[in-house]
Amino acid sequence: MTTDDIATTSDIARLARGTLLPSFPGATAPRWLLDELEAGLAGVTLFALTGNVPSPESLAALTARLRKAGDPFVAIDEEGGDVTRLGGHRAGSPYPGNAALGAVDDPDLTRRVYRSLGAELAEVGVNVNFAPSVDVNTADDNPVIGTRSFGSDPGLVARHAAASVAGTQEAGVAACAKHFPGHGATVDDSHLSVPLVDADLDLLERRDLVPFRAAIEAGTGAVMTGHLNLPAITRGVPATLSPEAITGLLRERLGYRGVIVTDALDMAGASGAIGIPEASVRALIAGADLLCLGPNEHAETVRATLAAIGGAVRAGRLSPERLRDAAERTGRLREWLAGRPPAAVDRAAGLEGARRAVRVRGSLPGWNGAPLVVETESPGNIAVGPTPWGLHPWAPDAVRAAAAGTAERVLKDAAGRGLVVVLRDAHRHAGQRALTTALLTARPDTVVVEMGLPVWRPESAVYVATYGAAAANAQAAAELLGLC
């Protein structure tokens, strides 16, 4: 091996590291991670469930330590609303999610909310936010987007995509519009499979791509790919691994010149059949610049992925120029991030948005004393995680109920009191609908509070829709019901 060969091998290894965003457990950076950062690792993705974010103070100390070892991207999924990592995973987010902001439809408010959210991230050293979700949610049964979307109208979603990107980046944090080319028309979760988007280019242009164009025009620092099968475009290949989707559609048709990052490659939609190292190689070949590996992908995955990338270069599958191209884009994003001025935290914008989003059908009763609050069972999805929700912080004797079979017990407990039943995406959960119907049959004065998408609406009830289950949404509903 010649000196030139050694230099080339060293260059390729560093370029390959510069595409990786692995994770790690705990609130302290392990030695292997610091070593990789010194060797050129692009950065990290933080996850609440792996213990990276026990408190804002510990996160600030962690990111400061990471920056002593390199110049990393420190990325997180902080959408506000139901998908929250910065403390909200313990108590719920102080910011409403996109569905509530879309219901209000005030882009200036959306900009304020995202500016404040970005300011909180910047304060603790996070410089890339994997948000906003700009998916146009046209499938009621979508199991993973739902309230994460601003709505089902492409024009509305586009307005708020631009506003959320602008607000985030005014705080000095790079926004990342997702999930390209659009996860809103699916009925499957890409964590578990490869969802089908049955749309030709004309439909994509009229629907799913409209918000991405708006985000790009607003200057989004990054765009995240979704693990989606669009047969008319990708011919069965997930978009994350498809040159037709990334290079053809996003780069050439939409003219995007910024950083492209993959959704987590541990998801079945990307690597279920081929493994993370090979998925990484294919994503780079397709045109991705940064590879989010997933919450449980640490040193071993980094080593295996680096080996796979190096092998792909040696085999001629992946060109060094493609890696250099990625390095140039990520380098420009780092330059943009350097020295960005801080913004002020404005949590009042979050509560204002939640209050303005609430919709009420019917007349709320005047209760003599506190009503009994019944919270239904609603399993979350992988993206949301076990984030707390509901009205129990304002109703200490709130009860949990799972199905119609518990209605008799609930009615006995509610004798002589008002009754409130709290739902979350009842259109997706038969047990919630059955319990609510049983309660309304016996107690037509029951107030129904929907904290997911208000798709299923029982006809005879006073009905309250919050368009989200964040702490801010819950407080807005509690105020309206006189619980606080």
Summary of the structure (lengths in Angstrom):
residues: 484
radius of gyration: 23.2
end to end distance: 73.8
largest distance: 87.8
contacts: 1911
relative contact order: 0.13
helix: 45%
strand: 12%
